[in-house]
Amino acid sequence: MVVRHMNSLPISTSEGFSRVSSFKPLNVGVVIPALNEEKSIEEVLCRLNDYGFNNVLVIDGQSKDNTVKVASKYGAKVVLQDGQGKGGAIRQVLSNRYFDVDAMVLMDADGSMDPGEIPAFIEALNSGADIAKGSRFLEGGSTYDMGATRRFGNSILMFILNFLWSAKYTDLCYGYAVFNKHAVETLAPVLESDGFEIETEIFIKALDLGLTVKEVPSIEYERIHGASKLHAFKDGFRILKTIFQEYFRSP
């Protein structure tokens, strides 16, 4: 499949949803968990700079390649992760508050997420949301990086979560999100996950803690280089375990 990459994307999104219609220039910081992404992170950082997002923190999960060197070369602040796993990286960043910002963007290092969508997420915060989360399944969103197995698994897990919490999420296992300061301070003390299930835990606990979550259409592209570190069955089971664990804890 030939996929048009983010470099050729226009500024506007789906009909009726402008990325910049009410965008207010908040103090924005971008957090990128990374592990062995030297061949992808350069383009991600360049694209962020193109859109004016220069306050970037890369938290490195003990990469064996030149991820740290490349990230530093392109102006990112680099923090070494204390442990391993995407969840551990996100918890470390949220708990330590490495920079003081009004809005914290969480995105991947593999090039699958378009930095040009960030203003749409910020617009959602400006309209009253505590968290703006990307959805590949809202009108205007799509994915080029999800096979049938993962798509089916995502739909089943999302159905279970929505049923148990009477929620209306359209996408569950996607980590492109922006948090306001209140959301960061509220979530930081209560998160526990170490792996990819951290995203599910965040969006469940946001419901339990009364945070306002708004979904924003997002397009997920094929990663620039290499294979995904997510394992459909193993990580799917961990996500399912997290859903039920949080359900029995939920007030």
C-alpha positions, 0 to 999 in steps of 0.5 A, a space after each residue: 500500500 502506498 501511504 501519503 506521509 504526513 509531510 504532504 498533509 494539508 493544515 485542515 482536517 475533516 469538514 467542519 473541524 478546523 485545527 486553528 479556528 480557535 487555537 490559543 497559543 498556550 505554553 505547550 510541551 511535547 513528551 516522546 517515549 522512545 526506545 531504539 528509534 534513531 531512524 524515526 525520531 529525527 523526522 518527528 522532531 523536525 516536523 514538531 519544529 516546523 509547527 513551532 513546537 520546540 519544547 520537547 522532552 524525549 524519555 529514553 528507555 535505555 536505547 541500544 542505538 543512537 536515539 539519545 544522540 539524534 534527539 539531542 542533536 535536534 534540540 530535544 531535552 533527553 531524560 533517561 528512563 529509570 526502568 523500562 516500558 512505555 507506561 513506566 516512561 509516562 509515569 516518570 514524566 508525569 510525576 517528575 514534571 520535567 517542565 512547567 507547561 499549560 498543555 502536555 502532548 504525549 506522542 510516539 517516536 515512530 512517526 505514525 502521529 502527525 504533529 500538525 494535529 496538535 492545534 486541534 487537540 489544544 483547541 479541545 482543551 480551549 473548549 473545556 476538555 482536561 484531556 484531548 485524546 486522538 481517535 482513529 475512528 471518528 469522522 476525519 480519522 483513520 489508520 494505516 497501521 492496524 491490521 484486522 487482528 488488532 482492529 478486532 481486538 481494539 473494538 472488543 476491548 473498547 466495547 467492554 470498557 464502554 459497557 462497564 463505565 457507560 462511556 462513549 469512547 470510539 478508540 481505546 488503544 491509541 496514545 496520542 493525547 494532550 493533557 492540561 495541567 490539572 489532568 497531569 496533577 490529578 493523574 500522576 499520583 494514581 497511575 500504576 501501569 508499566 506497559 502499553 496498557 498505560 493508555 487504557 489506565 489513563 482514560 479509565 481513571 480520567 472517567 473515575 476522577 471526573 476529568 473531561 475527555 474529548 476525542 479528536 479525529 486523528 490519522 495514524 500512519 505507518 511507522 517510518 522504520 522498523 516494527 511495532 513493539 506492541 504484541 497484539 495478544 500479550 499486550 491485549 491481555 494486559 489491557 483486558 486485565 487492566 480494564 477489569 482491575 480498574 472496574 473492581 477498584 472503581 468507586 
